Amino acid sequence: MNKVAADYTRREDRAANEYLVELGARVRAARARRGMTRKILARDSGVSERYLAKLETGQGNVSVLVLRQIADAMDMRMLDLVTVGEQLSPQMQALYQLAKRLPEDLLATAINVIRERIGKTVDDAKGRRISLIGLRGAGKSTLGSLLAGRLGFGFVELNKKIEEEFGASLAEIFSLAGQPSFRRLERRCLANIVDNQDEIVIATGGGIVADEQTFSLLLRRTHVIWLQAAPDEHMARVMAQGDMRPMAGSREAMEDLKQILSSREPLYRRADAYCSTSGKQIDESLQVLEGIAMALLQFRASQTA
């Protein structure tokens, strides 16, 4: 083999390896955003944990059919896993390359700026609805109920509505129907709430941001507030509730939680406002949250007056 051919082969091999590494990173990030351990994804997709581990570390030359199983188990299109920058249109490629260079905080800002420029007029569809997002243990249910009382609004826990709709617990829904069915139920229940109720506070599940259709609906039809807390506080609160879902059986629960938080943070940052509950008592967090909610509702009222 001459030098030119050898150099070409090395470049092709390097490109293939880089692609596999990026593909693995995309699968790992998608799994984390959905709060799925590797064990859960293996169960739902029918792909072994060992194979998934190789894929996520860029060592697996995955087949199309296996990748389709993995995408289906996470209720996403296979195209969203395999598409990388060079396969996009020139305009999208430029945007992709720019976005890759931005740190997470600036990326969130860029998304908000684009959204504001596209939808400059106030979206009346938000109504007087407040929704709370964030990881389990952030205080969505406790603070949401108290906030609703302060505002004189109704209160609903989206996950409980889903259980009522399906007639089973969340654990049974995931076990019997899998995550794709759960996400469809979640979207249907949320649509029913925002179509039929105003002056409501909605406590959502931690993984609602992982489904673009459902999260976009939430952003369009409600004032979204991200409840934040430090990972150790999330874990302590979840353990106090006796709930380790979806990390049951994991010996590395804290690392799993940190990975989930890291992968979801850019999505949580799309919220209309943030409220930190770290190091605060319930009454102190409630006071801050009420101020944020009132500011959002009053801003809308001033824009539509």
Beta strands, then each sheet from edge to edge (+ up, - down):
strand 1: 129-133
strand 2: 154-157
strand 3: 200-203
strand 4: 223-228
strand 5: 273-276
sheet 1: 2+ 3+ 1+ 4+ 5+
end
